[in-house]
Amino acid sequence: EALTFGLNCALGPDELRQYVQELSRIAECYVTAHPNAGLPNAFGEYDLDADTMAKQIREWAQAGFLNIVGGCCGTTPQHIAAMSRAVEGLAPRKLPEIPVACRLSGLEPLNIGEDSLFVNVGERTNVTGSAKFKRLIKEEKYSEALDVARQQVENGAQIIDINMDEGMLDAEAAMVRFLNLIAGEPDIARVPIMIDSSKWDVIEKGLKCIQGKGIVNSISMKEGVDAFIHHAKLLRRYGAAVVVMAFDEQGQADTRARKIEICRRAYKILTEEVGFPPEDIIFDPNIFAVATGIEEHNNYAQDFIGACEDIKRELPHALISGGVSNVSFSFRGNDPVREAIHAVFLYYAIRNGMDMGIVNAGQLAIYDDLPAELRDAVEDVILNRRDDGTERLLELAEKYRGSKTDDTANAQQAEWRSWDVNKRLEYSLVKGITEFIEQDTEEARQQATRPIEVIEGPLMDGMNVVGDLFGEGKMFLPQVVKSARVMKQAVAYLEPFIEASKEQGKTNGKMVIATVKGDVHDIGKNIVGVVLQCNNYEIVDLGVMVPAEKILRTAKEVNADLIGLSGLITPSLDEMVNVAKEMERQGFTIPLLIGGATTSKAHTAVKIEQNYSGPTVYVQNASRTVGVVAA
């Protein structure tokens, strides 16, 4: 355990402050800082005098950032003496109470805590599960293999599972090569890596390649406790989280009682003998295929769902994962039925505590959109509530086999294409269909008085449905990402018409808008920007993953009238609080607008508004932004 963690050199107090502030918020140990006396001038000399630097350091101490402070390049005994006088009598930083969470990272952090939504682990970069990926790796077409990984991330995978266990492959060499290539692709490397192998040598080689903190999938007690402890200690040294299979010397657990028995035993060994953080333990209680025709298999899904409940109740802070596609293996070749099984299984497993799952991020069905007869038949099997459930689902499955390409699909398309254009737009958004979006957007524009009405009406209606389904756990992040792409395409089509309809030469104000640091999602922010531009507001859009320092610096430079903060995921909330604190510290008085899927009226009032004396306003959705800003 470290006594202190600190930052020194490279930057002066102005530039280093934001990093010291962030470190002080998250460090469970003491924080130390040794800034330079500003930045060097053209002659390599440092111009920041002792009194000015001491005044800045005093502000750090007053803000509660510091336990130990000193100086680096350019500082002199006079600087250190002035700092000492400046902080004399001020209380050192108190160690914060950090909420327990599994903290992973690629180039960007991923925190999984009690309030986190379901985490999607992309499954397609697995040679045992994807024939295409296996072929690309065997043929050494690594550029195309990287595209598979990239597509998983673009489709909403928050972690990618990588497996090279194939008899005709040099798994170690393939794993190392692929991970090293990923490291050079920031759009892939931003998410954490799950190294998936049954071979310890492959796992260890992979751990030496990944950036940040990943997950190892998996270890178990099938080879005995000694090997289990040995591997766990090595993983602790590498700093990885671990998937622990419900598998011991007697075999895989296939009943609810055996699942919790093995997980309970593994948890006790890991936490008490190895010292493994419980929040870095991810149990896989084994997802087995249902509807196999074997009576003993009928309760497999229910056993997993029940085990999730048991683990959450008995094993504090441990997470739960599993390979979701296993549950539908009996219906391989029938994608519509498999997707229905996955949707129903996840709906119930997540409600009982499942935190993450290995899925195809681009092929998740929406629970509420399943045909009622298919959903009911699948629920009979998943919940094992009818003795003839398997037979009934097998009979029904033939009706849906290949339904995405046959006459049934054409009939379904013909039906929704006959609807009113506003309902068609809403349907396209919920389903993530881009094929007709420009055609329908143009038709809606022709019917509207102003182009912006298409955004404020049917497009926002569709996004509101998406938001409701997402909040109810009936829709997952990959599906939201698809909907966002449809929305972005529709908005892009409308933008030239909106621009042409603006009143030239008139501006109602200037707004700096950004998705805050820690969040890469921008659909809500983009819609707000377009809506306000249409109403003659000047928008300075800083993009995504924007730190507080850049937001506020830009607001000063452009003399902004408002600042808007957006975020889709939970970590955004803390960063919004930080921006509010910085606005107060720097003397801002302009309105601060808060919006995004995880934001709320209550959080804005209790957590954000309390830190900023200027106007702080929660905006429920983009269509209300104009009214809020005008007020």
N, C-alpha and C positions, 0 to 999 in steps of 0.2 A: 504494500500500500504506500503510495507516494505521500510524502509530507507536504510538498508544495509543487505547483506547476506554474510556469510563468512564460512571459514573453519579453524578449530584449532585442535591442539593436534594430537596424533597418529603417525604423520610422521614429518620428518625433511624437510628442504627446497628442497633437491634433489628429494625426493619422492613425496612431496606435489605439486611441481611446475606444473605438467601436469593438476592437478585438478583446481588449481587456474587459470591457463591459460584458461581452458574450461569455468569456471565460469565467468571470465571476458568477454568472448566472448558473452555469452548468457544472462547475468543478466541485467535487465532493471533498477536495483537500484545500490547503491554503493557496492563495494566488499571489504571485510575485511579478513585478514589472520593472524593467530597466530600459526606458526609452532613451533615444538619442536627444541631443540638444537641437531638435529640429532636423531639417534636411540639409545636407551640405550645399554650399553655394558653388559658384563656378570654379572657385579655387580650392574646393574640397574642405572648406572651413565651415564651422557651425556658428550660427549667428544668434541662436536663442539664448537670451541672458538668464542668469540664475533666478532673479525675482519673478520674471514672467513664467518660467518653467515651474517654479515652486507654486505659483498661483494655480496653474493647471493641475498639478499633482494634488493640491489641496482639494480641488473640486472632485477629483477621482475618489479621494479618501472620504469626503463628505457623502458621496453617492454610494459608499459601501463597497467599492470595487477591490480594495487592497488589504493584504496582510503584510506584505514585505515590498518595499520600494527602493529603488536606487537609480543609477544612471549608467548609460553606456557611452557611445561615441560622442565626443564634443563636450561632455560634462566634466566639470572640474570640482575640486574640493569646495569651491564657493557654491556650486550648484547643489551638491549633496547637503551642505550645511543649511542652505535656504530651504531645501525640501524637508529636512529634519524639523526645522522651526515651523514650517507650514502645516505639518501633520501632527505636531505635538498636541496631545490632549484629545485627539480624535479617536473614536472607537475603531478598532480593526474590523474588517469584514467578518460577518458571522457566516459560518458554514450553512449553506441552504439545505432545506429538506427537498431532496430530489425525488419526484414520483417514480416508483418502480416501473420500469418498462424495458422491453427487449429493444436495445438500441443497435441497429445495423446501419451499414453505409456502403455505398459505392463511392462515387464522387459527391453524392448528396446523402444526407441522413434519412433513415427510415426508423421511426420510433413506433413500437407496437405496445400499447398499453391497454388498460381496461376499457377505455372509451373508443378504441380504434375500430374502424370498419374492417370488414373482411379483406384480407391481403391475398392478392392473386399472384401465384407463383407460375410463371410461364413454363410449359412442359415441352415445347416443340424442339428445344435444343437438347434432345435426348435420343441417342442412337437406338435405344431399345424401344422407344415409343413412337418414333417418327421415321418412316421408311425414307422419306425425302432427305431428312437431315443425315441419316446414316449413309445414304448414297453419296451425299456431298462430301462428308468427311472421308469416306473410303477412297473417293476419287480425288481427294486433296483440293477440292474446290472451296477453299476457306473463305474467299470473298463472298460467295453465294451463301455459305453457312452463316456468315456474319449477318447477312440480310434476314435470315430466319430469326436470329436473336433480336435484330433491330425491329422487325415487325412485331414481335411479342411485346417489346417495350412500348412501341407506338400504339398497340392495341390495349394497353393498360396494365401489363404485367408489372408489378412493383418489385419483384425478385425474379431472376431467371435461374432455372434448374439446368445444370449442365452435366450430362452423363455420357461417358465414352466407353462403357463396358460392353464390348462386342468381341466375340471370339477371334475374329480376323483382324482386329485393330491392335496396334501398340497403344493401349489406353493411356499410359503415362505420357508418351510423346504427344498424342493427340490433345490431351487435356492441357498440357503446358503450352502448346502452340496456340490453341484456340483462346485460352485465357490471356496470353500475351497480346494476341491480336485485339481482343476486346479492350484491353487497357489503352489501346491507341484510338478507340472510338468513343468519344465522350458521350454521344447520345445513347450508347448502350451501357457504358461503364458507370453512368450516373446511378444505376440501380444496384443493390447488393446481389452477390452471386451465391447460389446454393450449389456446392460441389457434391455431386451425387455419384457414389460409387460403392461397390461392395468390397473393393480392394483398398486396403489401408495405404499402400504405397502410392496409389493414384490420388487419394485424398491428400496425403502429405505434400506431394508435388504440387497439387493445385493450390493448397494453402499458401505456398511460397510465392504464388503468382498474383493473387488477387489484391486489389487495393481496398482499403477500408476494412470493414468487419463483415464477414459473410457467415454462411451456415454450412455445416457439414451434414450430409444426409447419406448415411446414418451410422450409429453405433447401436449395439444391443448386447444382451447377456447370453446370446446363443452359444458363444465359445467359452462361457464361464465368466465369473466375476473378476478374476485377475486381469484378463484381457480387456474387459470392459473398463476397469479402473485405469489401466495403463493408457488406453486410447483417450479416455476422458481427461487425464492429466496433461497429455500432449495437446489436446484441443484447448485446454485452459491456457497453456503456454502460448499457443498461437492466437488466442483471443477470439476464437470463433464461437458462435452459438451452435447448438447441436440438435439434430433430430434423433430421438431415441425411439427405436421400434419396440413395440410390445411383443418381445421375442426373448425367450430365455432358454435354458438348457433343455427344457421339455418341448420346445417348439413355439410356433406362433400362437398368440392368444386369439381365439375365435369366439369367445363368449364374453359377455359384459363383465362377469365376475373375474375371469382370467385377465382381461385387459387391465382392470384397475389394480388387480393383485401385482402384476408385473410392473406397472407404472409406479405404483406405490413403493415397491422395493427398489427400483432404479432411482427414484427421486431421493430416497433416504440415503443411498450410497453416494450419489452425486453431491448432495448438499452437505452431508455430515462427514464423509470420508475424503472426498475430493475437494470440497470447498467450491463447487461449481455454483455460480449465481442461478437461483431458481428461475429468474426471468429469461435466462439464456437456454433453458431446457424446453424443447419443443417435442411433445409426445406425438407419435404416430400410432394410434391404437388399431391400425390395420383395417383398411377398407377392402372388403371382399365382394365378389360378384353376387348379385341377387338374381332371382328368377332363373336359376340354373336347372330346375326340375328336381333337385335333390332337397328333400324336406329339411334336412339339417341346416341348409343354407338360407332358409326363409327368413330367419331373424337377424341375418348379418348386418343389415343397415340399422335396424333398431338397436342391436348390440353396440354398434359404433356410436350412435347418437346418445345412448344411455351412458356409455363410457365417457363421452365428452362432459356430461353433467357431473359424473363422479369425480373426474379429474379436477374440474373447476371447483368443486366443493372441498376436496380433500388435499389438493396439492397447490398451495398458494403460489401465484405468479407464473406457474408453468403455462406454456402455450400448447395448442393442439393443431396438428396438420394432418394431411393425408393425400394420397393420390386419387383424385376424384374419379378419373376415368375407369378405375378398377371396378366401380360399383355397377357399371353398365356393360361389362365385358361380354355378357351373354348375348347382347344385341349388336355385336360388331358387324359393320356393314349396313346398319340401319341408323344413320345419323340423326334423323328427327326424333326417334325414340330414345336414343342415347342422350341427346341434349335435354329431353324432357326429364329423364331420370336424374341427370346431373342437377337440373334446376330444382326439382322437388327435394332431392337429397340435401343439397346445400341449404335450402330454405329451412329445413328442420334441424340440420346439424349446426348451423350458425346460431340459431335460436337457443341451442343447448350448449354453446360455448366454443365451437370450432373457430379458430382464429385465422387460419390460412389454409390454402389448398393448392395442390399442383393441378393446374387446369390449362386448357387451350384458351388463352386470353381472348382470342378472336371468335370463339364459338361457344358463347354462353347464352342460353335462352332466358327470356323474361318469364318469371313464374306466372304472372297474371295473363300472359299472352298465350299460354299453352291451351290447346283445345280442351274444353271441359271434360270430355269423355276420356281423353288421353291422360290428363292430369289426375283424374279420379282413379283411373286404372293403375297409374304409376304410384300414387299414394297408397293404394291397397297393398302393393308389393313392398314399398319402402317401409311402411309402418306395420306390415305383416298383419293386416286386419281382416283378411279373408283367406280361407283355406284354398280357394280356387283362384287366388290373385294372379299367380304365374300363368295359368292356363288362359285366363281372360286377357292378360296383357299380350301374350303370344298371339292370340287370335287378332287382337286389335292392331298389333304391330305391323301386320302385313298391309293394312290399309295405309299406313304412313311410310312404308318403305319406299325410298326414292321420291317422296312427295315434293321435294324441293325442285324437281326438274320435270315432273309429269303433268298431266292434265289438271290435277288438283291444284298445283301451284299456279298454273295459268288461270284457273277459275278464281282462285283467291286474289290474284293480281287484278283480274278484270273487275272483281267486285269492288275493291277499294279505289281503283282508278275511276270508278263511276261516281264516287262521292263528290260532295261540294269541295272546291279547291282548298278552302280553309281547313277542312277535316283531313284532306290529303296531305297538306303540309304538316299538320300535327302528327299524322300517322308516320310519315317519313322520318320525322325527328325521333319519335319513340323507337322505331324499328331500325334506325341508322341507315336508311336507304338514300343513296345519293343519285340514283339513276334518273329520277324525274325532277330533281329539286329545282333546277334552273327553269325548266318548263313551267312548273307549278308556281314558282315565285313570280315569274313574268305574268302569268294569268292573274294572280292575286294583285299584282301591281296595277294591272289594267283596271281592275275593279275598285281599287282604293283611290281616295282623293289625293293622298300624298304617299310616297314610297315608304316613309317611316311607319305608316299604319300597318304594313305587312309585318314588320318586326314587332311592333307593340301589340299586334293582335294574334294571328295564328302561330307565328313562330314562337312568341313568348308563351302562348298557351301550351304548345308542345313541350317546351323546356320545363314548364311548371309540372307537367305530368311526369317527365323524366325525374325531376327533383323529388316528387312525392314517392315514386317507385323506389328510387335510390334510398330515401330515408326509411322506407318500410322494409328494406332488405330484400326486395323482390327484383332488384336490378343491381348490377355490380359495376365497378369502375370501368372495366373494358367496354361495357355497353354505353356508359355515359360518355366515354371518349368518342365512340362512334357517333352518338347524337351530336356531340360538340362539332364534329367534322361536318355534319350535315348543316348545322346552324352556321358555321363559318362560311361554307360555300354559298348559302343563301344570302348572307349578309354581304359577302364579297360581290355577288351579282347586283345587289341593290345599291351599293356604295356610289357608283357613278351617277345614278339617278338622284340619289340623296344630295350629292355634291351639287348637281345642276339646279336643284330646287332651293338651295340655301339662299338667304338674302345676302347679297354681296355687300361688303364694307361694314356690316354690323356685327358686333360681338357682344354676347351677354356675359362674358367672363372667361377666365382661363383656369383649367383644371389639370393638375398633375395626377396621373392615375398609374397604378402599378399592382402587379401580383407580388406579394411580399416574399422576402427571403424564405426559402424552404419549400416553396410551392411552384410547380411548373405549369399549372393549369390557368388558362387565360380566357375561356369562352365568355364568362360573365363580364369580365373586364372589357373585352372587345365589344360586346353588345352595348354596354353602358357608353363607351366611347362613341360609337356610331349614333346612338340615340341623342346624345348631347350635341354632337357635331351638327346633327340635323336641326337642332334647335339653336344653332348659332353660338355654341360654346367652343372655344378653342381648346383642344385636347393635346396634352403632352403625354404620350403613352410610353412608359419606360420598359414595358415588357414584363417578363416573369423573373422570379428569383432575385428581386431587387432589394438590396440592403437599405436600412433606414437612412444611413448616411447619404446615399445617392438620392433617395427620394427628397430629403429635406434640402440638400444642396441644390438640386434642380429647381425646387419650388422657390428658393431664394433667387436663383439666377433668372428665372422667367417671370418673377413677380406674380406667382399663382394666386388665384382667388380662393381655390379650394384644393384639397388633397383627397384622393379616393384610394382606398386600400381594398384589395380583393384577395380571396383565398378559398380553395375548395376543400383542403384537408385540415385536420385538427391542429397540426403544428403551426399553421398560419395564425391561429388565435394568439399564441404567445408573442409572435413577432409583431402583431398589430398593437398589442399592449406596449411593446418596446418602442414602436414608432410614436405612440401617443406620449410616452414619457420623454422622448427626445424632443418632440415638438414643444412640450412644456419647458424643458430645460433651455431650449434655444429661443424661447420667447415668442413662439408663433401664436397668433390669435385667429387665424383663418379656420373655416369649418373643416372638419374631418369626417369623411363619409366612409362607412364600413359596409361591406357586402360580400356575399359568397355563400356556398352551400353549408359550411359549418358555422357560420356566424349566426347570431341571434340577437333579438332585442334585449334579452336578459344579460347575455355576456357583454354586450356593448355597454349597457348601463352600469353593470357591477364591476367589470374588469377594465374597460377601456376609458369610459367617461371619467372615472375617478382619478385618472392620471393626467388629464388634460383639461385646462380651465376654459379653453375655447369651445365652440359648438361641436358636439360629437353626435352624429346621426346614423342610425342603422337604416339601411335601405333594403327592403325585403326582396325586391327584384328589379331588374333593369327598367321595366316599364314605368316604375314610380320615380325614377331618378330625376326627371325633369321637374316634377312637382316639388321634390325635396330641394333641389338646387335653386329653383326660382323663389322658394320661400325664404 
